[in-house]
Amino acid sequence: MAALDTNVVVRLIVNDDVAQAEAAERLVASERCTVSVAVLMECVWVLRACYGIEDAVIAASLRDLISLDQIDALEPGFADRALRGYEAGLDFADALHLAQCPDGHGLATFDRKLAARARRLGWAGVHLLA
């Protein structure tokens, strides 16, 4: 089983280097692979900042990727919750931080925008520090 690095996932999504994309596709076809939530977070940043891809397209692409038979999210519950938050309008990193809070625990932050956005989207457990 291979754990995929960010650059492999990006090649699979954008196919901007044909040789590397083909190598990534051969790997995925030959063995089961995993992708960590940290790699997903980095992919969001790369795809937005370097490729100018819109959040909705990024979210759909990552969902498509982890739904492939040969690719599993390393932490599927966290990945799904983070993607749901991202799809609802949270920054992916913020959604991941919220998703990783243990049950009954909240996320303490000074980020007023995060607290307001999370509250508006129905994500409980964000504690705005004064």
C-alpha positions as CSV (number, residue, x, y, z in Angstrom):
1,M,0.0,0.0,0.0
2,A,1.3,3.4,-0.9
3,A,0.6,6.7,0.9
4,L,0.2,9.4,-1.7
5,D,2.1,12.7,-1.5
6,T,0.5,16.0,-2.4
7,N,2.4,16.2,-5.7
8,V,1.0,12.8,-6.7
9,V,-2.6,13.8,-5.9
10,V,-2.2,17.1,-7.7
11,R,-0.9,15.2,-10.8
12,L,-4.0,12.9,-10.7
13,I,-6.3,15.9,-10.5
14,V,-4.8,18.4,-12.9
15,N,-2.8,16.2,-15.2
16,D,-0.5,19.1,-16.0
17,D,2.6,16.8,-16.4
18,V,1.6,13.9,-18.6
19,A,4.5,11.6,-17.6
20,Q,4.0,12.2,-13.9
21,A,0.2,11.8,-14.2
22,E,0.6,8.5,-16.0
23,A,3.1,7.3,-13.4
24,A,0.6,8.2,-10.7
25,E,-2.2,6.5,-12.5
26,R,-0.1,3.3,-12.9
27,L,0.6,3.3,-9.2
28,V,-3.1,3.7,-8.3
29,A,-4.0,1.0,-10.7
30,S,-1.4,-1.4,-9.3
31,E,-2.0,-1.1,-5.6
32,R,-4.3,0.3,-2.9
33,C,-3.3,3.8,-1.9
34,T,-4.1,6.1,1.0
35,V,-4.2,9.8,1.3
36,S,-3.9,11.6,4.7
37,V,-6.0,14.6,5.7
38,A,-2.7,16.7,5.9
39,V,-2.1,15.9,2.2
40,L,-5.7,16.8,1.4
41,M,-5.2,20.1,3.2
42,E,-2.0,20.8,1.3
43,C,-3.8,19.9,-2.0
44,V,-6.5,22.5,-1.3
45,W,-3.8,25.2,-0.9
46,V,-1.9,24.1,-4.0
47,L,-4.9,23.8,-6.2
48,R,-6.3,27.2,-5.1
49,A,-3.1,29.2,-4.9
50,C,-1.1,27.7,-7.8
51,Y,-3.8,26.6,-10.2
52,G,-6.6,29.1,-9.4
53,I,-9.1,26.3,-9.1
54,E,-12.4,27.3,-7.4
55,D,-13.3,25.7,-4.0
56,A,-16.3,23.8,-5.3
57,V,-14.2,22.2,-8.0
58,I,-11.5,21.4,-5.5
59,A,-14.0,19.8,-3.1
60,A,-15.6,17.7,-5.9
61,S,-12.1,16.6,-7.2
62,L,-11.0,15.5,-3.7
63,R,-14.3,13.7,-3.1
64,D,-13.9,11.9,-6.5
65,L,-10.3,11.0,-5.6
66,I,-11.1,9.4,-2.3
67,S,-14.1,7.6,-3.7
68,L,-12.0,5.7,-6.2
69,D,-11.8,2.0,-5.5
70,Q,-8.0,2.0,-5.1
71,I,-7.7,5.2,-2.9
72,D,-8.8,5.5,0.7
73,A,-8.7,8.5,3.0
74,L,-6.3,7.5,5.8
75,E,-8.8,9.0,8.3
76,P,-12.1,8.8,6.4
77,G,-14.3,10.3,9.2
78,F,-12.1,13.3,9.5
79,A,-11.7,13.7,5.8
80,D,-15.5,13.5,5.2
81,R,-16.3,16.0,8.0
82,A,-13.6,18.4,6.8
83,L,-14.8,18.2,3.2
84,R,-18.4,18.8,4.4
85,G,-17.3,21.9,6.2
86,Y,-15.2,23.1,3.2
87,E,-18.2,22.5,0.9
88,A,-20.4,24.5,3.2
89,G,-18.0,27.5,3.1
90,L,-15.3,27.0,5.7
91,D,-11.7,27.2,4.9
92,F,-10.5,23.6,4.5
93,A,-7.9,23.9,7.3
94,D,-10.5,25.4,9.7
95,A,-13.0,22.6,8.8
96,L,-10.3,20.0,9.4
97,H,-9.4,21.6,12.8
98,L,-13.1,21.4,13.7
99,A,-13.5,17.9,12.4
100,Q,-10.6,16.7,14.6
101,C,-12.0,18.1,17.8
102,P,-12.9,15.1,20.1
103,D,-16.6,14.8,20.9
104,G,-17.6,17.2,23.5
105,H,-14.6,19.5,22.9
106,G,-14.6,22.8,21.2
107,L,-12.1,24.7,19.1
108,A,-10.7,27.8,20.9
109,T,-9.9,30.6,18.5
110,F,-9.3,34.3,18.2
111,D,-10.6,34.2,14.6
112,R,-13.9,36.1,14.7
113,K,-14.6,35.3,11.0
114,L,-14.2,31.5,11.7
115,A,-16.4,31.7,14.8
116,A,-19.1,33.6,12.9
117,R,-18.9,31.4,9.8
118,A,-19.0,28.2,11.8
119,R,-22.0,29.4,13.9
120,R,-23.8,30.4,10.7
121,L,-23.2,27.0,9.2
122,G,-24.3,25.1,12.3
123,W,-20.9,23.9,13.5
124,A,-21.1,23.9,17.2
125,G,-18.2,24.0,19.5
126,V,-16.2,27.1,18.3
127,H,-15.2,29.2,21.3
128,L,-14.2,32.7,20.5
129,L,-11.6,34.0,23.0
130,A,-11.7,37.7,23.9
